[in-house]
């Protein structure tokens, strides 16, 4: 998976036509998987480490992945859910549900999450207390 900036000119133009830009592509489309460990800023590193990743596991050479990768959303801890959320996962994406199950094509909107709803009680954003992550409740 490519970062937004590594997409070809036509691919990037197509992504932009769909409303993507660097952050939205890298977060929602590849969940930062193509980033180098050293390029993570503080809140992304907290999220990655909370999910059990280490620098050696993250590298291309590693064939290991943390236990969180094989858990369904319902089995993640509140801290792991917060970490996954910071990496632009929500339950339906984490569990690999097909987009047709949670996206209303007629209305052109995601039905899995809303921007105006309350934060689910089983997500603990306190893991980002020291990072200043913008998603943290005031």
Buried (B, 14 or more C-beta within 10 A) or exposed (E): EBBBEEBEEEEBEEBEEEEBEEEBBBBBBBBBEBBEBEEBEEBBBBBBBBBBBEBEBBEEEEEEEBEBEEBEBEEBBBBBBBBBBBBBBBBBBBEEEEEEEBBEEEEEEBEBEEEEEEEEEEBBBEBBEEBEBEEBEE
